[in-house]
């Protein structure tokens, strides 16, 4: 075994990560695994501690997509191995890899097996709030409707799970639907230009706790996937959401889709943006590029 660091975000999953730790710690010790515990609620502090680890260490992230996203700068092209125990509010990256929420036995069983190289994304805000800043992503980003949904999930009833919270917020955002003109370019070619309510650029296949927004994505193919809606009405968007849940929306006349290495989204007015589920303000232009084979991930 390579050096093992357990990164615990106790607040992830509304405290589920912290409550799960005693059982996970007991199992680690039962297996005789030596580990360093990085117990941090603040992502920046956890990142600094992971960056100080030896190259080729194994980083066991106990949390959700936000926990993993905060650690990416210490994982991309460093040789450190990422393993995820999904106990966050959103577990879409781990879920795409077949991990069930709270399944630490399956993860620990695979420690020491050959890793899989997965791609990352680099998003740069070109205009709007945070213009000039870049961020590494593992799953993807959304603009418009889905970013508004991401913002509203914080208001969802506490009894709801990740998927339930997303569905609640999506229905609430539906009542506020508005269209804005967007131009989406993939590798320099216009994919779509016209009124739209949302655009997504994905490395993974799903977001929102299970919505299959990009079923054609492959995190190891060296490409990203762009999806843009056409001028949908509220009933049309609701019907499309049902298709997205099952991953059956590609090919629909109101959905444009393409894969490539670089995507640019330009909107005529400020539009909400989320980055791996984290709300990032309102912007008018963003560029996204793929970073092939950037992260070594546990299968």
N, C-alpha and C positions, 0 to 999 in steps of 0.2 A: 504494500500500500504506500502511495505517496503521502506526504503530509496532508492532514485533513483539518480543515477549518469549518466550523459550523457557524453560519451567520444567522442569528435569530432576531427577527423583528417581532417583539412580543405583542405589538399592537396590530399586526396583520390579521385580517379576517375578523375584525372587531374583537380582538383578543384571543382568537382561537389558537394562534401560534404560541402564545405564552402558556395557554392552558395545556397544549400538547407537549410542551417541552419535557415535563417529568417522565412521561412514557418513552419519548425518544431518547432521552439521556440514559434511562435504564437499559434500553435496547443496545445503545452504543457500547455501554460498559459490559453488558452481557456478552457481546461479540468480541470484547477485548480490543476495541478500536481506540487508539490514542487520538485525541483531537484538541484543538484550541477553540474555545467558545468566544465568539464575537457577538456580544449581547448589546445591540444598539437599536434605539427607536429612530434615530436620525440617520437618513441614508448617506449623507455626506461623511459622517464619522465612520460608518461601516465601510464605506468605499476606501477611506484612507487606511484603515487597518488591513483590508484585503490587498491593497496595493503594496503593503509592506511584507506580504507573504512571499515565500520563495516561488520562483517560476515553477510551473508544473505541479503546484499544490492542487489539491481537490477542494473546491469551495461548495459546501452543502448549504444552499439557501433555504431557510425555513420561513416561508411567507408566500406572497402572491406575485403577480406580474410586476407590481411596483417595487418589491424587494429585489427582484432579479434585475430590473431596469436600472436601479441605483448602482448596481455593482458592475455594469457592463464595461465602463472604462478600464477596470482592472482585469477584465476577461478577454477583451478583443485583442487578438494577435499576441497574447502573452504566454500561451501554453498552459495556463491554469484551466483545470477541468471544472465545468459547472454541473452540479447535480441539484435538483429542485424537489423539495418536499412541499407540495401545494396545499397551503392552509390559509390562503389569502381570500379577499373578497372576489378578486378576479384571478383565475388560474388557467388562463387560456393557452399560454405557451406549454405548460406542463400537460394540460389536457390534450393538446394536439399530439403530444408524444405518447399519449395513452396512459398518463398517470391520473389516478383518481384522487380527489381531495383527501388529504390526511394519510395517504398510503406511504408510510415511511418504510414498511417492511420490504416492499418491492424495490424501493430505491436502494436501500442498504444491501439487498441481495445482489445488486448489480455493480456495487462499488468494486473497482479493480478490473472490470471488463473493458475491452477496447472502446474508446469514445467515438462519437460521431461528430464530424465537422459540420457546423451549421453556419448559415450566413447571418449577417447583421445588416441593419440599415443605418445610414447617416442622414439625418434631416437637418436642413439649414433654412432658417426663416429669412426670406429675402426682403419682405416688407410687412410692416405692422408691428404689434407688440413683440419685443425681443428681437427685432431685426438684426441680423448678423450673427446670431447665436446658432450653434449646432448641437445636436444631441444624438447619441447612439441609441438605436432601438433594436429590440429582438423580435417583437411581434408585428407592430405596424402603427399607422396613424390614421386619423379620420378628420374630416373637416365638414362643417355644416351640421346636419341633423344628428349624426352619431356623436359628435363632440358635445352638442347640447345635451344629449342623453347622458354622456359621461359626467357632465356637470350636475345633472339632476339626480344621479344615483345617490348622492350624499343626502338627499332629502327623503329617500325611500324608507318605508317602515323597517325598523330594526329586525323584525321577525323574518324578513325575506332573505333568501340566499343570493349568491352572485347572479345567477340567471334570473331569479325572480325580481331582484332589484333593477336589473337592466330592463326587463319587460315593463315594470311599473314606470320607470323613467321614460321609456320609449313611447308609451301611450300618452304620457303627459306632454312630451315634446311634440307629439303629433298635432296637438291642438295649437301649437305655436308655429306650425310649418310655414316657411317662407322660401322662395326661390331666389337665387342670385346667379348672375351669369359667370360661368367659369370657363377657362380654357385649360385643358389637360393635355400635356405633351409627354409622349413616351419616346425616349431616345431621339428627341428632336422632331418627331412627327406628331401632328395634332390627332389625338384620339377622340376628343369631343370638345365642342365649343358651343355654349348655349346655356339656357336656364337650368339650374340644378339645385337639389337640396342637400346632396352629400357627395363626397369623394373620399376614397380610401386608398392608401398605398400599403400593401401588406407583404410581410415576409412569411408570417404564419397563415393558418387557414381560418382562424376563428377569433371572435372577440365577444365581449358582453356576456361572458359566462357560458357560451356555447353556440352563438349565432355563427353559422358557417359562411362568413362574408366572402371568403376567397378560397373556395374548394379546390381550385387548380394550383394553389401555391405548393411549393416544395422548398423547405427551408435549406436544402442542400444543393439546389440547382444553379446557384450563382445568378439568380434573377429575382426581381421584385414583381409584384402584380398590382396594377392600378385598376380601380373600378370607379365609375362615375354614373350617377343617375341622370336621366333626362328630366323634362318638365312634368313631374308627377303631381297629381292631385292627392289629397289626403286619402281617399279610398284606394287609389292606385298604390300609394306608398304602404298602406296597411297590408294590401295583398302581397306586395313585394317582400315585406318583412316576414310574412309566413313562408315565402319561398326561400328567403335567406336562412331561416331557421333550419331548413332541410338541405341547404346548399344547392337549390334548383333554380337559381335566378340567372345564371350565365346563359346568354343567348336570348334573354328577354329583350324585346325592342326598346325598352326604356332603360336598359343597362348597357354601358360601354365598358369593355374590358380588354386589357392587353398586358403582356409581360415584356420586361426589358431590364436595362441596367440603371436608367435614370428617368425620373418623373419630375415634371414641373407643373404645379397647380397655381393658376393666377385668377383671382376673383376680382370683380369690379367694386366690391365693398367689403369691409372687414367681416371675417367669417370665423366662427369658433373653431379651435384646433385642439385635438387631444393627441398626445404622444404616449404610446403604450398605455392608454387609459388615463393618463394624467392630463388634466385640463391645462392648456398652455396659452390662454388668452385668445384674442382675435387678431388674425393676420390677413393679408391680401395676397401673399405669394410665398410659396415654400418649394424647395427643391429636395428631392430624396434620391439617394444613390445606394446601391447595394455594395456591401463589403463581403466578398465571397469567402467562405470557409473561415470566418473570423473567430468563431468560438468552438472550443472542444466541449461537447455536451455528452452527458451520460445518456445512453440509449434508453 
